[in-house]
């Protein structure tokens, strides 16, 4: 699988709602860096898998629509639109991920999204 296909597969995996399917795309030493007001990162595939279980249960029907994808060696930039339902309310948030791929797995995910937009849509 080339880098473009891996990133598409990773983002599509979120729609499955299954943490193990999503986590299957990342390296054992995966670094999840969340940049933003409400972001909270983590280190390691096992920790990521456990956090995904909670995330996917809270954010129902989660889907990433890729708006643009740029590959530069082992780095992939993705502009996306994320939609999901939380507490019976639908959300639509834009963001950008910079993903670093190593040995056929995602090693680093830097996710830039607008937490204030999430709060605005939630009426906070």
Secondary structure as GFF3:
##gff-version 3
##sequence-region A 1 124
A	DSSP	alpha_helix	3	13	.	.	.	ID=ss1
A	DSSP	three_ten_helix	14	16	.	.	.	ID=ss2
A	DSSP	alpha_helix	19	23	.	.	.	ID=ss3
A	DSSP	beta_strand	26	35	.	.	.	ID=ss4
A	DSSP	beta_strand	42	43	.	.	.	ID=ss5
A	DSSP	alpha_helix	45	58	.	.	.	ID=ss6
A	DSSP	beta_strand	60	72	.	.	.	ID=ss7
A	DSSP	beta_strand	75	86	.	.	.	ID=ss8
A	DSSP	beta_strand	89	102	.	.	.	ID=ss9
A	DSSP	beta_strand	105	113	.	.	.	ID=ss10
A	DSSP	alpha_helix	115	122	.	.	.	ID=ss11
###
